Amino acid sequence: MVDEVPSPQNTYTVRFGAYEVRMSHWITEPAIIRVSNNQMIFDMPSTWSCDEARWIDDYTVELKTRLYPGREYCDLVLDLKAGTGKAVRGTYPFANSMKTPPKEFEGSLQEIYRWL
């Protein structure tokens, strides 16, 4: 994954901090930064790794993340202008296991951080 994914007008950027937790197991932690003052707007609790970051517009970003270790994922859509977002958290099922429905949460960026 690249080190940064800037928003279309470069108002924000998603920066990644990567570190190895085991041989060949890497965590790529995302942090959303306001470029004008280098202020962190949102990050995720430890060991959430970002597989994909995609900007919908200059203020809205979609993050596809997974928790290490484990089988949990969380898909987030964050509206940075409003300071709110939506998170869908679930578990990847094993081959013959029953699938548990994902949990959804909407709230402020701070509330989403606490919910994770």
N, C-alpha and C positions, 0 to 999 in steps of 0.2 A: 504494500500500500504506500502511497505517496505521503510526504510529510505534512502537506496542507491541501485543503480543498477550499478555495476562496468562493464567496458568493458572487453572483453575476456582476455586480457593480463594485465588488471588493469592499463592501461595508463590513462584512464579517468573514471569518475563516474558521474552518475546522482544523485544528492542529492535533497531531498524533504523537503520543509518547509511547515508544515501543520498548519492551524489555522481555528478556527470556526468563520463563519460570521453570522450565525443564529443558533438557536437550531437545531442540527443534520445536518447542512449544512457546509461542510468543503471544504476549498480550499487547494489543494496540489500543491504548486508552485515548478516547476523543476528548477534546476540550474546545468549546466554541469561544472565539475571541473577537471582540469589537476592534477592528483594525485601527481606527482613528486614535484611540488612547491605549491600545494593547490590554484592555480590560477583559478578564475572563467572565463570560456571561453564563456559561453552563459547563459542567463536567459531570462525570459519572463516578459512582463509588468504585473503589478498588476492584480489580479483576474483571470489569466489564470490558470486553474487547470489541472494537468496531470493525465490521467486515465491509461496510459500504456507507458512504456519506454522499448525499445527493441534494443539491439545492433545487427547490421548486420555484422560488423567486428569490429576490435579494434578502428577504427577511425570514423565509421559511425553509427549514432544512429537515431532511428525512435521514435518520440513522438506523442502520440494521446492526444490532449488537448481540453478543452472546456472553454468558457468564462462564468464567473459568474457575475451577473445574465444574463440570456438570453438563446438563442437557438443557439448560434454560436459555431462552432468547428474549429479546425485547426490541420491538420496533417502535421508534419514536418519530413523531412529527412535531417540530417545535416552531412556534411563531415568535421570533425574537423581538419583533416590534411590540407585540402585545404582552410579551413575557409569560406566555402560556404554552401548553402543549398537550399532546395525547400520547399515551404509552399503551402498548399491547404486549403483555408478558405471558409467555407460555413455556411449554416443555416439549422438546423433540421426543417423539415416542420411540420406544424400541420396536423391533420388527413385529412381535406378537403381543404387544401391550395395548391396553385401552388408551385412547387419546383423551387427555384431560383438556377441557376447553380453556382457551387463554383468558387471562384477566385483563380488563381495560381500566384505564384511569385517565382522567382529565383534570388539569389544574395548573397552578403557576409552575414556573421552572423549579422553584425551591420545593414545592410539594411533590413534584415528579421525582426529584432527587431523593427525597425522604421515602417515597413509595418504593423505589428500587431497592 
